[in-house]
């Protein structure tokens, strides 16, 4: 039999979403069944305190985490399907918008270029197994680390919608992890080896100062039932984390892009040429609520935008003008923008009399190495 004709491929979004809803229902039923079985096991252990009862209780204590992981796996499958449909619909809306604007638009974000590896081998963010993340929304924080920072179990249960007595998962999703995900990409580029997102996140929490720790606790308390962490990382948080990863980080002051665009271009070219990795604070489009936005750069004055960390991977210059290729943690991909559009997207926090970016280089004793 020959391969199916791709022109006959059809996707029924509502049918896919119904499968996602069924997976969520299955996860809840799975969890309920596991809790009921655990209750019966405990009851049996109380009634039959002899060896058989205790053996059953011990057996179920070993089995329960596997049941819980099964429920979590079903929920992740549902989230993947829902995100896929959101991204598919957004792609069609974006294509329609580009077609509509093509005759007259001279500015605006250019089509991004998703790549397995960014220009000149610049890596995407990967997890501890070496698998590239689909987006920053796959990032997770160790529950044990959160507890070490003074976060209470009660506040974590409230965040996750868990009842008293339900065990906490080993890790918790972090939806605003653009800083550590971008730092993972930057560190991998500088050191010449993969630095997984888990390592960047762990370093961020281990080096957290009192201000960041307080921000984490307050954010968790303010998000009952949200199911994910939403705190942000600033310049000093990322510089401290970079130091633990073996990098030298600094808040690098650069020429004002509005007043001296040429000077800024030359400054960034020089830093990239020295092997430094750069991170810029920009504004991106993002939908509110549970819907994932497109994460594309947007003008800094836009009211429906949010602050976001990206890496500056490459500057390009040709007959058609100047372009910037960034590593965007939002969907963990490379995106190409006109130089003017990139300048317009730089966040107000970085638009001082002189602008700034984060610059990372090898720390003392770091010799790098080949990419795996």
C-alpha positions as YAML, in Angstrom:
chain: A
units: angstrom
residues:
- id: 1
  name: UNK
  ca: [0.00, 0.00, 0.00]
- id: 2
  name: UNK
  ca: [1.22, 3.51, -0.80]
- id: 3
  name: UNK
  ca: [1.43, 6.34, 1.68]
- id: 4
  name: UNK
  ca: [-1.88, 8.19, 2.28]
- id: 5
  name: UNK
  ca: [-2.39, 11.34, 0.25]
- id: 6
  name: UNK
  ca: [-1.58, 14.27, 2.59]
- id: 7
  name: UNK
  ca: [-4.12, 16.39, 0.74]
- id: 8
  name: UNK
  ca: [-6.82, 14.22, 2.24]
- id: 9
  name: UNK
  ca: [-5.71, 14.94, 5.80]
- id: 10
  name: UNK
  ca: [-8.49, 16.47, 7.88]
- id: 11
  name: UNK
  ca: [-8.47, 17.66, 11.47]
- id: 12
  name: UNK
  ca: [-11.66, 17.97, 13.49]
- id: 13
  name: UNK
  ca: [-10.75, 20.44, 16.29]
- id: 14
  name: UNK
  ca: [-13.86, 19.76, 18.36]
- id: 15
  name: UNK
  ca: [-13.31, 16.01, 18.17]
- id: 16
  name: UNK
  ca: [-9.72, 16.46, 19.36]
- id: 17
  name: UNK
  ca: [-10.89, 18.71, 22.21]
- id: 18
  name: UNK
  ca: [-13.49, 16.10, 23.19]
- id: 19
  name: UNK
  ca: [-10.69, 13.53, 23.44]
- id: 20
  name: UNK
  ca: [-8.78, 15.97, 25.66]
- id: 21
  name: UNK
  ca: [-11.86, 16.41, 27.86]
- id: 22
  name: UNK
  ca: [-12.26, 12.63, 28.05]
- id: 23
  name: UNK
  ca: [-8.63, 12.31, 29.12]
- id: 24
  name: UNK
  ca: [-9.20, 14.86, 31.87]
- id: 25
  name: UNK
  ca: [-12.29, 12.98, 33.04]
- id: 26
  name: UNK
  ca: [-10.30, 9.76, 32.96]
- id: 27
  name: UNK
  ca: [-7.53, 11.34, 35.02]
- id: 28
  name: UNK
  ca: [-10.03, 12.48, 37.67]
- id: 29
  name: UNK
  ca: [-11.70, 9.05, 37.75]
- id: 30
  name: UNK
  ca: [-8.28, 7.39, 37.96]
- id: 31
  name: UNK
  ca: [-7.32, 9.60, 40.89]
- id: 32
  name: UNK
  ca: [-10.66, 8.97, 42.63]
- id: 33
  name: UNK
  ca: [-10.27, 5.21, 42.20]
- id: 34
  name: UNK
  ca: [-6.71, 5.35, 43.55]
- id: 35
  name: UNK
  ca: [-7.82, 7.33, 46.60]
- id: 36
  name: UNK
  ca: [-10.70, 4.90, 47.21]
- id: 37
  name: UNK
  ca: [-8.32, 1.93, 46.96]
- id: 38
  name: UNK
  ca: [-5.91, 3.61, 49.32]
- id: 39
  name: UNK
  ca: [-8.72, 4.18, 51.79]
- id: 40
  name: UNK
  ca: [-9.74, 0.53, 51.62]
- id: 41
  name: UNK
  ca: [-6.12, -0.52, 52.05]
- id: 42
  name: UNK
  ca: [-5.72, 1.66, 55.12]
- id: 43
  name: UNK
  ca: [-9.00, 0.39, 56.55]
- id: 44
  name: UNK
  ca: [-7.91, -3.20, 56.02]
- id: 45
  name: UNK
  ca: [-4.62, -2.43, 57.71]
- id: 46
  name: UNK
  ca: [-6.47, -1.01, 60.72]
- id: 47
  name: UNK
  ca: [-8.87, -3.95, 60.93]
- id: 48
  name: UNK
  ca: [-6.36, -6.70, 60.27]
- id: 49
  name: UNK
  ca: [-3.33, -5.50, 62.14]
- id: 50
  name: UNK
  ca: [-1.75, -8.89, 61.63]
- id: 51
  name: UNK
  ca: [0.92, -9.44, 59.01]
- id: 52
  name: UNK
  ca: [-1.46, -9.77, 55.99]
- id: 53
  name: UNK
  ca: [-3.09, -6.39, 56.70]
- id: 54
  name: UNK
  ca: [0.21, -4.64, 57.18]
- id: 55
  name: UNK
  ca: [1.63, -6.28, 54.07]
- id: 56
  name: UNK
  ca: [-1.30, -5.02, 51.99]
- id: 57
  name: UNK
  ca: [-0.92, -1.52, 53.38]
- id: 58
  name: UNK
  ca: [2.81, -1.54, 52.55]
- id: 59
  name: UNK
  ca: [2.08, -2.91, 49.08]
- id: 60
  name: UNK
  ca: [-0.42, -0.16, 48.33]
- id: 61
  name: UNK
  ca: [1.93, 2.52, 49.66]
- id: 62
  name: UNK
  ca: [4.35, 1.42, 46.94]
- id: 63
  name: UNK
  ca: [1.68, 1.26, 44.23]
- id: 64
  name: UNK
  ca: [-0.08, 4.56, 44.89]
- id: 65
  name: UNK
  ca: [2.64, 6.79, 43.36]
- id: 66
  name: UNK
  ca: [2.40, 4.76, 40.14]
- id: 67
  name: UNK
  ca: [-1.35, 5.34, 40.02]
- id: 68
  name: UNK
  ca: [-0.80, 9.02, 40.65]
- id: 69
  name: UNK
  ca: [1.75, 9.23, 37.82]
- id: 70
  name: UNK
  ca: [-0.82, 7.58, 35.56]
- id: 71
  name: UNK
  ca: [-3.34, 10.33, 36.34]
- id: 72
  name: UNK
  ca: [-0.70, 13.02, 35.78]
- id: 73
  name: UNK
  ca: [0.21, 11.42, 32.43]
- id: 74
  name: UNK
  ca: [-3.42, 11.56, 31.28]
- id: 75
  name: UNK
  ca: [-3.63, 15.24, 32.27]
- id: 76
  name: UNK
  ca: [-0.41, 16.02, 30.37]
- id: 77
  name: UNK
  ca: [-1.78, 14.24, 27.29]
- id: 78
  name: UNK
  ca: [-4.91, 16.38, 27.50]
- id: 79
  name: UNK
  ca: [-2.84, 19.56, 27.84]
- id: 80
  name: UNK
  ca: [-0.72, 18.62, 24.81]
- id: 81
  name: UNK
  ca: [-3.82, 18.07, 22.65]
- id: 82
  name: UNK
  ca: [-5.41, 21.32, 23.79]
- id: 83
  name: UNK
  ca: [-2.21, 23.30, 23.19]
- id: 84
  name: UNK
  ca: [-1.86, 21.70, 19.75]
- id: 85
  name: UNK
  ca: [-5.35, 22.84, 18.76]
- id: 86
  name: UNK
  ca: [-4.73, 26.35, 20.11]
- id: 87
  name: UNK
  ca: [-1.47, 26.60, 18.18]
- id: 88
  name: UNK
  ca: [-3.07, 25.21, 14.99]
- id: 89
  name: UNK
  ca: [-5.90, 27.74, 15.12]
- id: 90
  name: UNK
  ca: [-3.45, 30.55, 15.92]
- id: 91
  name: UNK
  ca: [-1.31, 29.52, 12.92]
- id: 92
  name: UNK
  ca: [-4.30, 29.83, 10.59]
- id: 93
  name: UNK
  ca: [-5.26, 33.20, 12.11]
- id: 94
  name: UNK
  ca: [-1.67, 34.41, 11.72]
- id: 95
  name: UNK
  ca: [-1.57, 33.28, 8.07]
- id: 96
  name: UNK
  ca: [-4.86, 35.03, 7.36]
- id: 97
  name: UNK
  ca: [-3.59, 38.21, 9.03]
- id: 98
  name: UNK
  ca: [-0.37, 38.12, 6.98]
- id: 99
  name: UNK
  ca: [-2.31, 37.68, 3.72]
- id: 100
  name: UNK
  ca: [-4.65, 40.51, 4.65]
- id: 101
  name: UNK
  ca: [-1.83, 42.89, 5.55]
- id: 102
  name: UNK
  ca: [0.58, 41.93, 2.75]
- id: 103
  name: UNK
  ca: [-0.33, 44.66, 0.19]
- id: 104
  name: UNK
  ca: [0.24, 47.60, 2.57]
- id: 105
  name: UNK
  ca: [2.24, 46.46, 5.59]
- id: 106
  name: UNK
  ca: [5.83, 47.70, 5.58]
- id: 107
  name: UNK
  ca: [6.58, 46.95, 9.22]
- id: 108
  name: UNK
  ca: [5.61, 44.40, 11.81]
- id: 109
  name: UNK
  ca: [6.85, 41.03, 12.95]
- id: 110
  name: UNK
  ca: [8.21, 38.87, 10.15]
- id: 111
  name: UNK
  ca: [7.46, 35.15, 9.90]
- id: 112
  name: UNK
  ca: [9.49, 33.24, 12.44]
- id: 113
  name: UNK
  ca: [11.72, 30.31, 11.45]
- id: 114
  name: UNK
  ca: [11.36, 27.26, 13.74]
- id: 115
  name: UNK
  ca: [14.58, 25.22, 13.61]
- id: 116
  name: UNK
  ca: [15.89, 22.10, 15.31]
- id: 117
  name: UNK
  ca: [19.07, 24.07, 15.93]
- id: 118
  name: UNK
  ca: [19.23, 27.83, 15.79]
- id: 119
  name: UNK
  ca: [21.75, 29.66, 13.58]
- id: 120
  name: UNK
  ca: [25.36, 28.55, 13.94]
- id: 121
  name: UNK
  ca: [24.41, 25.70, 16.24]
- id: 122
  name: UNK
  ca: [22.71, 27.86, 18.85]
- id: 123
  name: UNK
  ca: [20.80, 25.26, 20.89]
- id: 124
  name: UNK
  ca: [17.18, 25.06, 21.84]
- id: 125
  name: UNK
  ca: [16.33, 24.52, 25.48]
- id: 126
  name: UNK
  ca: [16.32, 20.83, 26.45]
- id: 127
  name: UNK
  ca: [15.27, 18.82, 29.47]
- id: 128
  name: UNK
  ca: [17.49, 16.49, 31.50]
- id: 129
  name: UNK
  ca: [17.12, 13.72, 28.89]
- id: 130
  name: UNK
  ca: [18.27, 16.00, 26.05]
- id: 131
  name: UNK
  ca: [14.77, 16.34, 24.58]
- id: 132
  name: UNK
  ca: [13.93, 19.86, 23.30]
- id: 133
  name: UNK
  ca: [11.00, 21.42, 25.14]
- id: 134
  name: UNK
  ca: [7.96, 22.21, 23.04]
- id: 135
  name: UNK
  ca: [7.49, 25.44, 25.00]
- id: 136
  name: UNK
  ca: [8.40, 27.15, 28.24]
- id: 137
  name: UNK
  ca: [5.14, 25.82, 29.68]
- id: 138
  name: UNK
  ca: [6.74, 22.38, 30.06]
- id: 139
  name: UNK
  ca: [9.15, 23.76, 32.67]
- id: 140
  name: UNK
  ca: [8.60, 22.39, 36.17]
- id: 141
  name: UNK
  ca: [9.92, 23.30, 39.63]
- id: 142
  name: UNK
  ca: [10.90, 20.75, 42.26]
- id: 143
  name: UNK
  ca: [8.33, 20.64, 45.04]
- id: 144
  name: UNK
  ca: [11.10, 19.89, 47.52]
- id: 145
  name: UNK
  ca: [12.91, 23.09, 46.53]
- id: 146
  name: UNK
  ca: [9.76, 25.14, 47.00]
- id: 147
  name: UNK
  ca: [9.27, 23.70, 50.46]
- id: 148
  name: UNK
  ca: [12.89, 24.53, 51.29]
- id: 149
  name: UNK
  ca: [12.14, 28.17, 50.41]
- id: 150
  name: UNK
  ca: [9.42, 28.29, 53.05]
- id: 151
  name: UNK
  ca: [6.42, 27.59, 50.83]
- id: 152
  name: UNK
  ca: [3.80, 25.76, 52.86]
- id: 153
  name: UNK
  ca: [2.27, 22.45, 51.80]
- id: 154
  name: UNK
  ca: [-1.18, 23.99, 52.32]
- id: 155
  name: UNK
  ca: [-0.50, 26.77, 49.80]
- id: 156
  name: UNK
  ca: [0.79, 24.25, 47.25]
- id: 157
  name: UNK
  ca: [-2.34, 22.11, 47.68]
- id: 158
  name: UNK
  ca: [-4.44, 25.24, 47.19]
- id: 159
  name: UNK
  ca: [-2.48, 26.10, 44.03]
- id: 160
  name: UNK
  ca: [-2.98, 22.60, 42.63]
- id: 161
  name: UNK
  ca: [-6.55, 22.13, 43.81]
- id: 162
  name: UNK
  ca: [-5.64, 19.16, 46.01]
- id: 163
  name: UNK
  ca: [-7.56, 18.13, 49.10]
- id: 164
  name: UNK
  ca: [-5.99, 17.73, 52.52]
- id: 165
  name: UNK
  ca: [-4.13, 14.44, 52.71]
- id: 166
  name: UNK
  ca: [-3.56, 14.12, 48.96]
- id: 167
  name: UNK
  ca: [0.17, 13.74, 48.25]
- id: 168
  name: UNK
  ca: [1.95, 16.54, 46.45]
- id: 169
  name: UNK
  ca: [3.56, 15.80, 43.06]
- id: 170
  name: UNK
  ca: [7.34, 15.77, 42.79]
- id: 171
  name: UNK
  ca: [7.31, 18.89, 40.61]
- id: 172
  name: UNK
  ca: [4.94, 21.72, 39.68]
- id: 173
  name: UNK
  ca: [4.50, 23.45, 36.28]
- id: 174
  name: UNK
  ca: [5.90, 26.97, 35.95]
- id: 175
  name: UNK
  ca: [4.16, 28.97, 33.20]
- id: 176
  name: UNK
  ca: [6.37, 32.08, 33.52]
- id: 177
  name: UNK
  ca: [9.75, 30.34, 33.21]
- id: 178
  name: UNK
  ca: [11.04, 32.37, 30.24]
- id: 179
  name: UNK
  ca: [14.03, 33.57, 32.29]
- id: 180
  name: UNK
  ca: [15.49, 30.17, 33.26]
- id: 181
  name: UNK
  ca: [14.56, 28.64, 29.89]
- id: 182
  name: UNK
  ca: [16.39, 31.48, 28.13]
- id: 183
  name: UNK
  ca: [19.30, 31.11, 30.56]
- id: 184
  name: UNK
  ca: [19.48, 27.40, 29.68]
- id: 185
  name: UNK
  ca: [19.80, 28.32, 25.99]
- id: 186
  name: UNK
  ca: [22.43, 30.99, 26.71]
- id: 187
  name: UNK
  ca: [24.48, 28.75, 29.01]
- id: 188
  name: UNK
  ca: [24.44, 25.91, 26.48]
- id: 189
  name: UNK
  ca: [25.72, 28.25, 23.77]
- id: 190
  name: UNK
  ca: [28.53, 29.69, 25.90]
- id: 191
  name: UNK
  ca: [29.71, 26.44, 27.48]
- id: 192
  name: UNK
  ca: [29.38, 24.35, 24.33]
- id: 193
  name: UNK
  ca: [27.35, 21.63, 26.04]
- id: 194
  name: UNK
  ca: [23.72, 21.15, 26.92]
- id: 195
  name: UNK
  ca: [22.63, 22.83, 30.13]
- id: 196
  name: UNK
  ca: [19.12, 21.45, 30.78]
- id: 197
  name: UNK
  ca: [16.27, 23.67, 31.87]
- id: 198
  name: UNK
  ca: [16.02, 21.73, 35.15]
- id: 199
  name: UNK
  ca: [19.57, 22.82, 36.02]
- id: 200
  name: UNK
  ca: [18.81, 26.48, 35.26]
- id: 201
  name: UNK
  ca: [15.63, 26.36, 37.36]
- id: 202
  name: UNK
  ca: [17.35, 24.61, 40.27]
- id: 203
  name: UNK
  ca: [20.14, 27.21, 40.23]
- id: 204
  name: UNK
  ca: [17.60, 30.03, 40.14]
- id: 205
  name: UNK
  ca: [15.89, 28.72, 43.28]
- id: 206
  name: UNK
  ca: [19.09, 27.79, 45.09]
- id: 207
  name: UNK
  ca: [20.47, 31.30, 44.63]
- id: 208
  name: UNK
  ca: [17.16, 33.09, 45.26]
- id: 209
  name: UNK
  ca: [17.52, 36.12, 47.54]
- id: 210
  name: UNK
  ca: [14.94, 37.18, 50.12]
- id: 211
  name: UNK
  ca: [13.05, 39.28, 47.57]
- id: 212
  name: UNK
  ca: [12.60, 36.44, 45.07]
- id: 213
  name: UNK
  ca: [11.68, 33.98, 47.83]
- id: 214
  name: UNK
  ca: [8.98, 36.36, 49.05]
- id: 215
  name: UNK
  ca: [7.74, 36.84, 45.50]
- id: 216
  name: UNK
  ca: [7.44, 33.08, 45.05]
- id: 217
  name: UNK
  ca: [5.46, 32.63, 48.27]
- id: 218
  name: UNK
  ca: [3.12, 35.53, 47.49]
- id: 219
  name: UNK
  ca: [2.56, 34.33, 43.93]
- id: 220
  name: UNK
  ca: [1.58, 30.85, 45.08]
- id: 221
  name: UNK
  ca: [-0.82, 32.21, 47.70]
- id: 222
  name: UNK
  ca: [-2.47, 34.43, 45.08]
- id: 223
  name: UNK
  ca: [-3.13, 31.58, 42.58]
- id: 224
  name: UNK
  ca: [-5.55, 29.10, 44.21]
- id: 225
  name: UNK
  ca: [-6.60, 26.43, 41.74]
- id: 226
  name: UNK
  ca: [-4.41, 27.76, 38.91]
- id: 227
  name: UNK
  ca: [-2.31, 24.61, 38.80]
- id: 228
  name: UNK
  ca: [0.97, 26.33, 37.88]
- id: 229
  name: UNK
  ca: [3.48, 28.82, 39.22]
- id: 230
  name: UNK
  ca: [3.44, 32.33, 37.79]
- id: 231
  name: UNK
  ca: [6.32, 34.25, 39.36]
- id: 232
  name: UNK
  ca: [8.88, 36.08, 37.21]
- id: 233
  name: UNK
  ca: [12.67, 36.35, 37.37]
- id: 234
  name: UNK
  ca: [14.62, 39.60, 37.11]
- id: 235
  name: UNK
  ca: [18.13, 40.54, 36.02]
- id: 236
  name: UNK
  ca: [19.85, 39.83, 39.34]
- id: 237
  name: UNK
  ca: [18.02, 36.51, 39.75]
- id: 238
  name: UNK
  ca: [19.37, 35.29, 36.40]
- id: 239
  name: UNK
  ca: [22.88, 36.64, 36.98]
- id: 240
  name: UNK
  ca: [23.10, 34.82, 40.32]
- id: 241
  name: UNK
  ca: [21.82, 31.58, 38.74]
- id: 242
  name: UNK
  ca: [24.28, 31.94, 35.86]
- id: 243
  name: UNK
  ca: [27.17, 32.14, 38.32]
- id: 244
  name: UNK
  ca: [26.25, 28.77, 39.78]
- id: 245
  name: UNK
  ca: [26.10, 27.32, 36.25]
- id: 246
  name: UNK
  ca: [29.68, 28.42, 35.61]
- id: 247
  name: UNK
  ca: [28.97, 31.66, 33.73]
- id: 248
  name: UNK
  ca: [29.95, 35.24, 34.30]
- id: 249
  name: UNK
  ca: [26.82, 37.38, 33.94]
- id: 250
  name: UNK
  ca: [26.38, 41.13, 33.87]
- id: 251
  name: UNK
  ca: [23.80, 43.78, 33.15]
- id: 252
  name: UNK
  ca: [25.49, 45.20, 30.06]
- id: 253
  name: UNK
  ca: [24.80, 48.86, 29.25]
- id: 254
  name: UNK
  ca: [24.55, 49.43, 25.49]
- id: 255
  name: UNK
  ca: [23.78, 52.42, 23.25]
- id: 256
  name: UNK
  ca: [20.20, 53.73, 23.18]
- id: 257
  name: UNK
  ca: [18.52, 52.00, 20.24]
- id: 258
  name: UNK
  ca: [16.23, 54.93, 19.49]
- id: 259
  name: UNK
  ca: [18.99, 57.55, 19.48]
- id: 260
  name: UNK
  ca: [21.91, 55.48, 18.21]
- id: 261
  name: UNK
  ca: [20.66, 52.42, 16.32]
- id: 262
  name: UNK
  ca: [23.99, 52.02, 14.54]
- id: 263
  name: UNK
  ca: [25.94, 52.12, 17.80]
- id: 264
  name: UNK
  ca: [23.68, 49.46, 19.33]
- id: 265
  name: UNK
  ca: [24.05, 47.23, 16.26]
- id: 266
  name: UNK
  ca: [27.84, 47.46, 16.45]
- id: 267
  name: UNK
  ca: [27.85, 46.85, 20.23]
- id: 268
  name: UNK
  ca: [25.77, 43.67, 19.92]
- id: 269
  name: UNK
  ca: [27.86, 42.45, 16.97]
- id: 270
  name: UNK
  ca: [31.04, 42.87, 19.00]
- id: 271
  name: UNK
  ca: [29.67, 41.01, 22.01]
- id: 272
  name: UNK
  ca: [28.35, 38.12, 19.90]
- id: 273
  name: UNK
  ca: [31.67, 38.02, 18.07]
- id: 274
  name: UNK
  ca: [33.47, 37.57, 21.42]
- id: 275
  name: UNK
  ca: [31.36, 34.50, 22.12]
- id: 276
  name: UNK
  ca: [29.04, 36.13, 24.63]
- id: 277
  name: UNK
  ca: [25.40, 35.09, 24.93]
- id: 278
  name: UNK
  ca: [22.87, 37.93, 25.16]
- id: 279
  name: UNK
  ca: [19.41, 38.03, 26.70]
- id: 280
  name: UNK
  ca: [17.00, 40.89, 26.05]
- id: 281
  name: UNK
  ca: [13.85, 41.88, 27.92]
- id: 282
  name: UNK
  ca: [11.10, 42.48, 25.36]
- id: 283
  name: UNK
  ca: [7.32, 42.63, 25.10]
- id: 284
  name: UNK
  ca: [5.29, 39.81, 23.56]
- id: 285
  name: UNK
  ca: [1.68, 39.14, 22.70]
- id: 286
  name: UNK
  ca: [-0.04, 36.84, 25.16]
- id: 287
  name: UNK
  ca: [-3.66, 35.93, 25.70]
- id: 288
  name: UNK
  ca: [-5.04, 36.24, 29.19]
- id: 289
  name: UNK
  ca: [-6.48, 33.37, 31.17]
- id: 290
  name: UNK
  ca: [-5.89, 29.72, 30.26]
- id: 291
  name: UNK
  ca: [-5.36, 30.27, 26.53]
- id: 292
  name: UNK
  ca: [-1.75, 30.26, 25.35]
- id: 293
  name: UNK
  ca: [-0.92, 33.24, 23.12]
- id: 294
  name: UNK
  ca: [1.36, 33.35, 20.10]
- id: 295
  name: UNK
  ca: [4.32, 34.75, 22.06]
- id: 296
  name: UNK
  ca: [5.48, 36.96, 19.18]
- id: 297
  name: UNK
  ca: [7.28, 40.26, 19.75]
- id: 298
  name: UNK
  ca: [5.04, 43.31, 19.88]
- id: 299
  name: UNK
  ca: [5.65, 47.08, 20.30]
- id: 300
  name: UNK
  ca: [6.58, 48.02, 23.85]
- id: 301
  name: UNK
  ca: [3.61, 50.42, 24.11]
- id: 302
  name: UNK
  ca: [1.03, 47.67, 23.45]
- id: 303
  name: UNK
  ca: [-1.41, 47.39, 26.35]
- id: 304
  name: UNK
  ca: [-2.11, 43.69, 25.79]
- id: 305
  name: UNK
  ca: [1.54, 42.63, 26.06]
- id: 306
  name: UNK
  ca: [3.76, 41.23, 28.82]
- id: 307
  name: UNK
  ca: [7.48, 41.36, 29.65]
- id: 308
  name: UNK
  ca: [9.45, 38.39, 28.36]
- id: 309
  name: UNK
  ca: [13.06, 37.18, 28.18]
- id: 310
  name: UNK
  ca: [14.59, 36.12, 24.84]
- id: 311
  name: UNK
  ca: [18.14, 35.35, 23.67]
- id: 312
  name: UNK
  ca: [19.79, 37.30, 20.84]
- id: 313
  name: UNK
  ca: [21.24, 34.60, 18.59]
- id: 314
  name: UNK
  ca: [22.38, 36.37, 15.46]
- id: 315
  name: UNK
  ca: [22.38, 39.69, 13.59]
- id: 316
  name: UNK
  ca: [21.92, 39.53, 9.81]
- id: 317
  name: UNK
  ca: [22.51, 42.26, 7.23]
- id: 318
  name: UNK
  ca: [21.75, 42.13, 3.50]
- id: 319
  name: UNK
  ca: [20.21, 44.00, 0.57]
- id: 320
  name: UNK
  ca: [16.78, 43.84, 2.19]
- id: 321
  name: UNK
  ca: [17.95, 45.38, 5.46]
- id: 322
  name: UNK
  ca: [18.94, 44.27, 8.93]
- id: 323
  name: UNK
  ca: [17.40, 41.42, 10.90]
- id: 324
  name: UNK
  ca: [17.67, 39.92, 14.38]
- id: 325
  name: UNK
  ca: [17.30, 36.20, 15.05]
- id: 326
  name: UNK
  ca: [16.15, 35.54, 18.60]
- id: 327
  name: UNK
  ca: [15.70, 32.40, 20.65]
- id: 328
  name: UNK
  ca: [12.17, 32.68, 22.05]
- id: 329
  name: UNK
  ca: [11.51, 30.43, 25.09]
- id: 330
  name: UNK
  ca: [7.74, 30.81, 24.63]
- id: 331
  name: UNK
  ca: [7.59, 28.02, 22.04]
- id: 332
  name: UNK
  ca: [11.34, 27.25, 22.27]
- id: 333
  name: UNK
  ca: [12.14, 28.23, 18.71]
- id: 334
  name: UNK
  ca: [14.12, 30.73, 16.63]
- id: 335
  name: UNK
  ca: [12.28, 33.77, 15.27]
- id: 336
  name: UNK
  ca: [13.52, 36.37, 12.77]
- id: 337
  name: UNK
  ca: [12.51, 40.03, 13.00]
- id: 338
  name: UNK
  ca: [13.39, 43.25, 11.26]
- id: 339
  name: UNK
  ca: [15.93, 45.22, 13.27]
- id: 340
  name: UNK
  ca: [13.47, 48.12, 13.61]
- id: 341
  name: UNK
  ca: [10.77, 45.84, 14.96]
- id: 342
  name: UNK
  ca: [13.13, 44.30, 17.49]
- id: 343
  name: UNK
  ca: [14.09, 47.76, 18.75]
- id: 344
  name: UNK
  ca: [10.43, 48.69, 19.04]
- id: 345
  name: UNK
  ca: [9.78, 45.57, 21.17]
- id: 346
  name: UNK
  ca: [12.46, 46.23, 23.83]
- id: 347
  name: UNK
  ca: [10.73, 46.50, 27.21]
- id: 348
  name: UNK
  ca: [10.41, 49.88, 28.93]
- id: 349
  name: UNK
  ca: [12.44, 48.55, 31.87]
- id: 350
  name: UNK
  ca: [15.46, 48.31, 29.56]
- id: 351
  name: UNK
  ca: [14.83, 51.60, 27.71]
- id: 352
  name: UNK
  ca: [16.79, 53.99, 29.93]
- id: 353
  name: UNK
  ca: [19.07, 56.84, 28.84]
- id: 354
  name: UNK
  ca: [21.31, 53.93, 27.91]
- id: 355
  name: UNK
  ca: [19.68, 50.60, 27.19]
- id: 356
  name: UNK
  ca: [20.75, 47.34, 28.80]
- id: 357
  name: UNK
  ca: [20.78, 43.62, 28.11]
- id: 358
  name: UNK
  ca: [22.14, 40.64, 29.99]
- id: 359
  name: UNK
  ca: [25.52, 39.37, 28.76]
- id: 360
  name: UNK
  ca: [26.99, 35.97, 29.69]
- id: 361
  name: UNK
  ca: [30.49, 34.64, 29.13]
- id: 362
  name: UNK
  ca: [32.53, 31.73, 30.47]
- id: 363
  name: UNK
  ca: [33.41, 31.99, 34.13]
- id: 364
  name: UNK
  ca: [36.88, 31.27, 35.44]
- id: 365
  name: UNK
  ca: [37.88, 27.64, 35.04]
- id: 366
  name: UNK
  ca: [35.29, 26.96, 32.32]
- id: 367
  name: UNK
  ca: [36.81, 25.60, 29.12]
- id: 368
  name: UNK
  ca: [33.61, 24.65, 27.33]
- id: 369
  name: UNK
  ca: [33.47, 21.61, 25.07]
- id: 370
  name: UNK
  ca: [31.74, 20.25, 22.04]
- id: 371
  name: UNK
  ca: [27.98, 20.05, 21.76]
- id: 372
  name: UNK
  ca: [26.75, 16.51, 22.47]
...
